[in-house]
């Protein structure tokens, strides 16, 4: 897990990155837990970084965000990523 927050150094003991682009490894899954107005602003970086799955969690979506994700050809899964992770 790689937390991202431009204002924090660590979150729950994990090194925090300023941007998804700063993470030094390839990503399988990105979990979006941001208000849609902010989430839509990071989609370009998500597309540049690349990932196998972009999980848009309930409350993080908007029609505009989902359309932009589709335009960027991101593999969007609209569901709670924590519930999925807990099932594995």
C-alpha positions in Angstrom: 0.0 0.0 0.0 1.3 3.4 -1.0 -0.6 6.3 0.6 -0.7 9.6 -1.3 -1.2 13.0 0.3 0.6 16.1 -0.8 0.7 17.5 2.8 1.8 14.4 4.8 5.1 12.6 5.3 3.6 9.4 6.7 0.1 7.9 7.2 -0.3 5.2 9.8 3.5 4.6 9.7 3.7 4.3 5.9 5.8 6.6 3.8 3.4 9.0 2.0 3.9 10.1 -1.6 3.1 13.6 -2.9 1.7 12.1 -6.2 0.9 8.8 -7.7 3.7 9.6 -10.2 6.2 9.5 -7.3 5.6 5.9 -6.4 8.7 4.0 -7.5 7.0 0.7 -8.6 4.3 -0.4 -11.1 0.8 -0.5 -9.7 -1.8 -3.2 -10.0 -4.6 -1.3 -8.3 -5.3 2.3 -7.5 -8.1 3.0 -5.0 -9.7 6.4 -5.4 -11.1 7.7 -2.1 -11.4 11.4 -3.0 -14.3 13.8 -3.6 -15.1 13.6 -7.3 -14.0 17.3 -7.8 -10.5 16.4 -6.6 -10.4 12.9 -8.0 -11.0 14.1 -11.6 -7.9 16.3 -11.2 -5.7 13.3 -10.5 -6.9 11.1 -13.3 -4.3 12.4 -15.8 -1.5 11.3 -13.4 -3.2 7.9 -12.9 -3.3 7.4 -16.6 0.4 8.4 -16.9 1.4 6.1 -14.1 -0.7 3.3 -15.3 -2.5 0.5 -13.4 -4.3 -2.7 -14.1 -7.4 -1.5 -12.1 -8.7 1.9 -10.9 -11.2 1.3 -8.1 -13.6 4.2 -7.8 -15.2 3.9 -4.4 -18.8 4.9 -3.6 -18.9 8.6 -3.0 -15.8 9.3 -5.1 -17.7 9.1 -8.4 -19.4 11.7 -10.6 -20.6 11.4 -14.2 -17.8 13.7 -15.2 -15.1 11.6 -13.4 -16.4 8.4 -14.8 -16.5 9.8 -18.4 -12.9 11.2 -18.1 -11.7 7.8 -16.8 -13.3 6.1 -19.7 -11.8 8.6 -22.1 -8.4 7.9 -20.6 -9.0 4.2 -21.1 -8.6 3.3 -17.5 -10.0 0.0 -16.3 -12.5 1.3 -13.8 -14.2 -0.8 -11.2 -16.9 1.0 -9.3 -17.0 -0.7 -6.0 -15.6 -0.6 -2.5 -12.0 -1.6 -2.7 -11.7 -2.3 1.0 -14.5 -4.8 0.8 -12.8 -6.6 -2.1 -9.4 -6.6 -0.3 -11.0 -8.0 2.8 -12.4 -10.9 0.8 -8.9 -12.1 -0.3 
